[in-house]
Amino acid sequence: MKPGFCFLLTIPCLAAFMAVGTTAHADTFTFAWESPGELGSGTLTAITNTNIPNALDVTSFSGTVNGTPILGLLPCATYDPSNPCSTSGTGVFYDNLLYPGGTGIFGITVLDSAGIGFDLGNGVEGDFFASSSHIISFITNLPHDDGHPAGFSITPVPEPSSFILLGTGLLGIADTVRAASEVRAGSWRFVLIPRQTILDPRAGVP
């Protein structure tokens, strides 16, 4: 690939990589939880909430809870902790907000007191929520279920497209630096020209 072409690719690729990290787009996280005799895991996606600092709106939620498949996220159009939605039955509240960097309130991390609501099928609906500082609990809408602590945690999933853009940009920079180094090295090369006898036309031929 020609150095000039690589250089032309460098700036737009790096700019696109930075744009991917700053513009609103769906982020993907894996989640896992475990409590005595129970465990589960899965994947969720979320987008930036423009009204609540540090918050993301969860748009999908899948996985398993104690071996039972999660059928999907319970809808909640408000995405507002002051106006949460509620499950059927016992009326467990949820707002489907995620706080990867923490809520900034009383040391509560990942979820707020309403949490994420999801469908487990057969009329059973669950919710992961912050029951207190640094404690995430699991509760369902089943009768007499008061909830219990669950070691809920999330891990961000890197976007492959971001790595491709970054890699292309870095390759362009490396190629440009290499080409510049060759030019600098070439400018210091000496070329020996054979000495020739210069004849003065005014002088007589010997």
C-alpha positions as YAML, in Angstrom:
chain: A
units: angstrom
residues:
- id: 1
  name: MET
  ca: [0.00, 0.00, 0.00]
- id: 2
  name: LYS
  ca: [1.31, 3.41, -0.93]
- id: 3
  name: PRO
  ca: [2.39, 5.62, 2.01]
- id: 4
  name: GLY
  ca: [0.21, 8.49, 0.83]
- id: 5
  name: PHE
  ca: [-2.86, 6.26, 0.74]
- id: 6
  name: CYS
  ca: [-2.15, 4.94, 4.24]
- id: 7
  name: PHE
  ca: [-1.79, 8.47, 5.51]
- id: 8
  name: LEU
  ca: [-5.13, 9.40, 3.96]
- id: 9
  name: LEU
  ca: [-6.75, 6.48, 5.81]
- id: 10
  name: THR
  ca: [-5.17, 7.30, 9.17]
- id: 11
  name: ILE
  ca: [-7.07, 10.46, 10.10]
- id: 12
  name: PRO
  ca: [-10.59, 9.34, 9.11]
- id: 13
  name: CYS
  ca: [-10.16, 5.93, 10.79]
- id: 14
  name: LEU
  ca: [-8.97, 7.44, 14.06]
- id: 15
  name: ALA
  ca: [-11.70, 10.07, 13.87]
- id: 16
  name: ALA
  ca: [-14.31, 7.37, 13.34]
- id: 17
  name: PHE
  ca: [-12.90, 5.38, 16.27]
- id: 18
  name: MET
  ca: [-13.22, 8.41, 18.53]
- id: 19
  name: ALA
  ca: [-16.73, 9.08, 17.26]
- id: 20
  name: VAL
  ca: [-17.80, 5.53, 18.06]
- id: 21
  name: GLY
  ca: [-16.70, 6.08, 21.64]
- id: 22
  name: THR
  ca: [-18.43, 9.42, 22.05]
- id: 23
  name: THR
  ca: [-21.70, 9.21, 20.12]
- id: 24
  name: ALA
  ca: [-24.84, 7.57, 21.43]
- id: 25
  name: HIS
  ca: [-24.93, 3.89, 20.56]
- id: 26
  name: ALA
  ca: [-25.90, 0.59, 22.14]
- id: 27
  name: ASP
  ca: [-23.43, -0.79, 24.66]
- id: 28
  name: THR
  ca: [-23.35, -4.51, 25.41]
- id: 29
  name: PHE
  ca: [-22.65, -6.03, 28.82]
- id: 30
  name: THR
  ca: [-22.53, -9.54, 30.16]
- id: 31
  name: PHE
  ca: [-23.98, -10.05, 33.63]
- id: 32
  name: ALA
  ca: [-23.64, -12.74, 36.25]
- id: 33
  name: TRP
  ca: [-25.15, -13.29, 39.66]
- id: 34
  name: GLU
  ca: [-24.90, -15.85, 42.41]
- id: 35
  name: SER
  ca: [-26.45, -16.45, 45.81]
- id: 36
  name: PRO
  ca: [-26.53, -19.60, 48.00]
- id: 37
  name: GLY
  ca: [-28.00, -22.35, 45.83]
- id: 38
  name: GLU
  ca: [-28.74, -20.00, 42.92]
- id: 39
  name: LEU
  ca: [-26.89, -18.58, 39.94]
- id: 40
  name: GLY
  ca: [-27.47, -17.07, 36.53]
- id: 41
  name: SER
  ca: [-25.88, -15.13, 33.70]
- id: 42
  name: GLY
  ca: [-26.69, -13.45, 30.44]
- id: 43
  name: THR
  ca: [-26.33, -10.41, 28.21]
- id: 44
  name: LEU
  ca: [-27.92, -6.98, 28.19]
- id: 45
  name: THR
  ca: [-27.74, -3.95, 25.91]
- id: 46
  name: ALA
  ca: [-28.22, -0.33, 26.89]
- id: 47
  name: ILE
  ca: [-28.11, 3.18, 25.44]
- id: 48
  name: THR
  ca: [-27.26, 6.52, 27.05]
- id: 49
  name: ASN
  ca: [-30.03, 8.21, 29.04]
- id: 50
  name: THR
  ca: [-29.85, 11.89, 28.13]
- id: 51
  name: ASN
  ca: [-31.79, 13.03, 31.21]
- id: 52
  name: ILE
  ca: [-30.12, 11.16, 34.07]
- id: 53
  name: PRO
  ca: [-26.36, 11.50, 34.73]
- id: 54
  name: ASN
  ca: [-24.34, 8.26, 34.53]
- id: 55
  name: ALA
  ca: [-27.44, 6.26, 33.54]
- id: 56
  name: LEU
  ca: [-28.08, 3.93, 30.62]
- id: 57
  name: ASP
  ca: [-31.49, 2.73, 29.42]
- id: 58
  name: VAL
  ca: [-31.52, -1.07, 29.25]
- id: 59
  name: THR
  ca: [-33.09, -2.08, 25.93]
- id: 60
  name: SER
  ca: [-32.68, -5.88, 26.01]
- id: 61
  name: PHE
  ca: [-32.07, -8.50, 28.70]
- id: 62
  name: SER
  ca: [-31.52, -12.22, 28.10]
- id: 63
  name: GLY
  ca: [-29.96, -15.18, 29.88]
- id: 64
  name: THR
  ca: [-30.95, -17.60, 32.63]
- id: 65
  name: VAL
  ca: [-32.03, -17.46, 36.26]
- id: 66
  name: ASN
  ca: [-31.55, -20.74, 38.12]
- id: 67
  name: GLY
  ca: [-31.62, -22.54, 34.78]
- id: 68
  name: THR
  ca: [-34.86, -20.85, 33.71]
- id: 69
  name: PRO
  ca: [-34.53, -18.84, 30.47]
- id: 70
  name: ILE
  ca: [-35.19, -15.11, 30.69]
- id: 71
  name: LEU
  ca: [-37.83, -14.40, 28.06]
- id: 72
  name: GLY
  ca: [-37.09, -10.73, 27.78]
- id: 73
  name: LEU
  ca: [-37.04, -7.30, 29.36]
- id: 74
  name: LEU
  ca: [-40.25, -5.99, 30.95]
- id: 75
  name: PRO
  ca: [-41.21, -2.77, 29.13]
- id: 76
  name: CYS
  ca: [-40.88, 0.54, 30.94]
- id: 77
  name: ALA
  ca: [-41.13, 3.59, 28.69]
- id: 78
  name: THR
  ca: [-40.46, 6.13, 31.46]
- id: 79
  name: TYR
  ca: [-36.87, 5.11, 32.38]
- id: 80
  name: ASP
  ca: [-37.40, 7.33, 35.43]
- id: 81
  name: PRO
  ca: [-36.58, 6.28, 39.02]
- id: 82
  name: SER
  ca: [-39.13, 8.78, 40.33]
- id: 83
  name: ASN
  ca: [-41.83, 7.21, 38.14]
- id: 84
  name: PRO
  ca: [-41.01, 3.49, 37.93]
- id: 85
  name: CYS
  ca: [-43.05, 0.74, 36.31]
- id: 86
  name: SER
  ca: [-44.33, -2.26, 38.25]
- id: 87
  name: THR
  ca: [-44.76, -5.98, 37.69]
- id: 88
  name: SER
  ca: [-48.06, -7.79, 37.91]
- id: 89
  name: GLY
  ca: [-49.05, -9.62, 41.07]
- id: 90
  name: THR
  ca: [-47.25, -8.20, 44.10]
- id: 91
  name: GLY
  ca: [-46.18, -5.12, 42.13]
- id: 92
  name: VAL
  ca: [-42.38, -5.13, 42.15]
- id: 93
  name: PHE
  ca: [-41.07, -1.78, 40.89]
- id: 94
  name: TYR
  ca: [-38.46, -1.38, 38.17]
- id: 95
  name: ASP
  ca: [-37.12, 1.40, 35.88]
- id: 96
  name: ASN
  ca: [-34.65, -0.56, 33.66]
- id: 97
  name: LEU
  ca: [-31.78, 1.84, 34.35]
- id: 98
  name: LEU
  ca: [-28.14, 0.75, 34.49]
- id: 99
  name: TYR
  ca: [-25.27, 2.68, 36.09]
- id: 100
  name: PRO
  ca: [-21.94, 1.14, 35.00]
- id: 101
  name: GLY
  ca: [-20.01, 3.84, 36.91]
- id: 102
  name: GLY
  ca: [-22.31, 3.87, 39.93]
- id: 103
  name: THR
  ca: [-25.32, 6.02, 40.73]
- id: 104
  name: GLY
  ca: [-23.33, 8.51, 42.81]
- id: 105
  name: ILE
  ca: [-25.92, 8.17, 45.61]
- id: 106
  name: PHE
  ca: [-24.92, 6.57, 48.93]
- id: 107
  name: GLY
  ca: [-22.34, 4.40, 47.19]
- id: 108
  name: ILE
  ca: [-24.99, 2.44, 45.30]
- id: 109
  name: THR
  ca: [-23.48, 0.76, 42.24]
- id: 110
  name: VAL
  ca: [-24.73, -0.69, 38.94]
- id: 111
  name: LEU
  ca: [-28.49, -0.52, 39.71]
- id: 112
  name: ASP
  ca: [-30.80, 1.81, 41.63]
- id: 113
  name: SER
  ca: [-33.57, 0.87, 44.07]
- id: 114
  name: ALA
  ca: [-36.00, 0.06, 41.22]
- id: 115
  name: GLY
  ca: [-33.63, -1.99, 39.06]
- id: 116
  name: ILE
  ca: [-34.21, -4.12, 35.95]
- id: 117
  name: GLY
  ca: [-37.45, -6.04, 35.43]
- id: 118
  name: PHE
  ca: [-37.64, -9.17, 33.27]
- id: 119
  name: ASP
  ca: [-40.01, -11.96, 32.26]
- id: 120
  name: LEU
  ca: [-39.40, -15.54, 33.42]
- id: 121
  name: GLY
  ca: [-42.52, -17.00, 31.85]
- id: 122
  name: ASN
  ca: [-45.68, -18.55, 33.30]
- id: 123
  name: GLY
  ca: [-46.61, -15.24, 34.87]
- id: 124
  name: VAL
  ca: [-43.38, -15.02, 36.87]
- id: 125
  name: GLU
  ca: [-41.54, -11.69, 36.66]
- id: 126
  name: GLY
  ca: [-38.21, -10.92, 38.28]
- id: 127
  name: ASP
  ca: [-36.19, -7.89, 39.23]
- id: 128
  name: PHE
  ca: [-32.58, -7.16, 40.13]
- id: 129
  name: PHE
  ca: [-32.34, -4.01, 42.26]
- id: 130
  name: ALA
  ca: [-30.18, -2.20, 44.82]
- id: 131
  name: SER
  ca: [-31.59, -3.10, 48.21]
- id: 132
  name: SER
  ca: [-28.95, -1.02, 49.99]
- id: 133
  name: SER
  ca: [-25.48, 0.39, 49.47]
- id: 134
  name: HIS
  ca: [-23.28, -2.10, 47.55]
- id: 135
  name: ILE
  ca: [-25.96, -4.83, 47.77]
- id: 136
  name: ILE
  ca: [-27.95, -6.03, 44.75]
- id: 137
  name: SER
  ca: [-30.96, -8.22, 45.46]
- id: 138
  name: PHE
  ca: [-33.19, -10.51, 43.42]
- id: 139
  name: ILE
  ca: [-36.97, -10.60, 43.83]
- id: 140
  name: THR
  ca: [-39.97, -11.99, 41.93]
- id: 141
  name: ASN
  ca: [-43.66, -11.15, 41.90]
- id: 142
  name: LEU
  ca: [-44.50, -14.49, 43.49]
- id: 143
  name: PRO
  ca: [-46.44, -14.35, 46.79]
- id: 144
  name: HIS
  ca: [-44.30, -14.15, 49.94]
- id: 145
  name: ASP
  ca: [-41.12, -13.39, 47.96]
- id: 146
  name: ASP
  ca: [-39.41, -10.57, 49.84]
- id: 147
  name: GLY
  ca: [-36.18, -10.79, 47.86]
- id: 148
  name: HIS
  ca: [-32.67, -11.76, 48.86]
- id: 149
  name: PRO
  ca: [-29.11, -10.57, 48.13]
- id: 150
  name: ALA
  ca: [-27.57, -11.65, 44.82]
- id: 151
  name: GLY
  ca: [-24.00, -11.02, 43.72]
- id: 152
  name: PHE
  ca: [-25.02, -9.22, 40.53]
- id: 153
  name: SER
  ca: [-22.17, -7.84, 38.40]
- id: 154
  name: ILE
  ca: [-21.68, -6.61, 34.83]
- id: 155
  name: THR
  ca: [-18.77, -6.65, 32.38]
- id: 156
  name: PRO
  ca: [-18.65, -4.45, 29.24]
- id: 157
  name: VAL
  ca: [-18.21, -6.23, 25.91]
- id: 158
  name: PRO
  ca: [-15.76, -4.45, 23.52]
- id: 159
  name: GLU
  ca: [-17.07, -3.62, 20.06]
- id: 160
  name: PRO
  ca: [-15.20, -5.40, 17.22]
- id: 161
  name: SER
  ca: [-15.76, -2.44, 14.89]
- id: 162
  name: SER
  ca: [-13.92, -0.15, 17.29]
- id: 163
  name: PHE
  ca: [-10.85, -2.39, 17.23]
- id: 164
  name: ILE
  ca: [-10.90, -2.52, 13.42]
- id: 165
  name: LEU
  ca: [-11.02, 1.27, 13.15]
- id: 166
  name: LEU
  ca: [-8.29, 1.71, 15.75]
- id: 167
  name: GLY
  ca: [-6.09, -0.94, 14.13]
- id: 168
  name: THR
  ca: [-6.45, 0.62, 10.67]
- id: 169
  name: GLY
  ca: [-5.58, 4.04, 12.03]
- id: 170
  name: LEU
  ca: [-2.50, 2.74, 13.87]
- id: 171
  name: LEU
  ca: [-1.32, 0.87, 10.76]
- id: 172
  name: GLY
  ca: [-1.61, 4.09, 8.81]
- id: 173
  name: ILE
  ca: [0.47, 5.95, 11.39]
- id: 174
  name: ALA
  ca: [3.12, 3.21, 11.39]
- id: 175
  name: ASP
  ca: [3.37, 3.23, 7.60]
- id: 176
  name: THR
  ca: [3.62, 7.02, 7.52]
- id: 177
  name: VAL
  ca: [6.39, 7.01, 10.13]
- id: 178
  name: ARG
  ca: [8.27, 4.30, 8.21]
- id: 179
  name: ALA
  ca: [8.03, 6.25, 4.95]
- id: 180
  name: ALA
  ca: [9.22, 9.43, 6.66]
- id: 181
  name: SER
  ca: [12.17, 7.55, 8.15]
- id: 182
  name: GLU
  ca: [13.19, 6.27, 4.72]
- id: 183
  name: VAL
  ca: [13.05, 9.78, 3.29]
- id: 184
  name: ARG
  ca: [15.25, 11.11, 6.09]
- id: 185
  name: ALA
  ca: [17.73, 8.27, 5.65]
- id: 186
  name: GLY
  ca: [17.82, 8.86, 1.89]
- id: 187
  name: SER
  ca: [18.62, 12.54, 2.30]
- id: 188
  name: TRP
  ca: [21.93, 11.64, 3.94]
- id: 189
  name: ARG
  ca: [23.17, 9.30, 1.21]
- id: 190
  name: PHE
  ca: [26.26, 10.38, -0.74]
- id: 191
  name: VAL
  ca: [26.65, 9.48, -4.41]
- id: 192
  name: LEU
  ca: [30.19, 9.34, -5.77]
- id: 193
  name: ILE
  ca: [30.47, 10.78, -9.28]
- id: 194
  name: PRO
  ca: [33.54, 9.70, -11.29]
- id: 195
  name: ARG
  ca: [35.97, 12.57, -11.87]
- id: 196
  name: GLN
  ca: [36.16, 13.75, -15.43]
- id: 197
  name: THR
  ca: [38.72, 15.88, -17.21]
- id: 198
  name: ILE
  ca: [37.27, 19.22, -18.22]
- id: 199
  name: LEU
  ca: [38.83, 20.67, -21.37]
- id: 200
  name: ASP
  ca: [39.11, 24.40, -21.81]
- id: 201
  name: PRO
  ca: [38.26, 25.18, -25.47]
- id: 202
  name: ARG
  ca: [40.62, 28.15, -25.31]
- id: 203
  name: ALA
  ca: [43.50, 25.89, -24.48]
- id: 204
  name: GLY
  ca: [45.41, 24.07, -27.18]
- id: 205
  name: VAL
  ca: [45.00, 20.41, -27.60]
- id: 206
  name: PRO
  ca: [48.06, 18.68, -26.18]
...
